[in-house]
Amino acid sequence: MRDNHLHTHFSYDSDASFEDYLKDYSGEIVTTEHYDLSNPYTKQDDVPDYEAYSKEIAELNRKYDNRIKRGIEIGYYQPREADILSFLADKDYDLKLLSVHHNGVNDYLDDEVADMDKEAVIQEYLDKLEYAIGRVEADVLAHFDYGFRLFDVTVDELKTYEPQLIRIFQKMIDHNLAFELNSKSMYLYGHEHLYRYALGLVQSLGCHKYSIGSDGHKLEHFRLKFDRIQEILEENGIGEEEII
């Protein structure tokens, strides 16, 4: 089971090297570097250097038996959609994650977000996530809970948004995106219960495409609790053929 959500020094918030992961794991790796325009956290456009990225991967693949695939995490932001599409137009990635990280003022993991009205933040985020699906070509809907990671949310609280979640997940399926089980959200932010609930929804809609990702930015988080996620997949009857 490949870790489909991983970052290296080509992402603005990671110092990890490809070899950190390659030396720790004998299988294939794909890194999904951050692409976030108008990033309120860094106050700039964060764009991974595609040429340097491709060059380093090509060099390492000669040494490591072609075990590295190219990926990107597309941080969708509607006011910059044209720029996002322009950037992606001539790039070749093996895996594209679709994310919504910010609203132009705050990244949803900014400290001040934790002090905002929980219901208002969740609603704003879900609206942006629902809109983003289908606006750019991608393979995976990443961390559906990113906008409310900082909050303690019960399943009953999340159920108040169930009609919209169903629309989001149906749109995800219609656009052939995989549903991501994000182990950082599940085990570092304590949202396993929310993912179990969401998994029930996506399965009820007929989803048969899943992605497992640690959202790792350093070796310590690489393949985080994948054994536990494997148990959840088995409990829900999700087989290897459904994992991208």
Secondary structure, DSSP 8 states (H G I E B T S, - for coil): ----SB--TTSTT----HHHHHTT-SS-EEEEEEEEEEETTTTEEE---HHHHHHHHHHHHHHTTT-EEEEEEEE--GGGHHHHHHHHHT---SEEEEE--B-SS-BTTSGGGGGS-HHHHHHHHHHHHHHHBTTB--SEE--TTGGGTTS---HHHHHTTHHHHHHHHHHHHHTT-EEEEEHIIIIIS--HHHHHHHHHHHHHTT---EEEE--BSSGGGTTTTHHHHHHHHHHTT--GGGB-
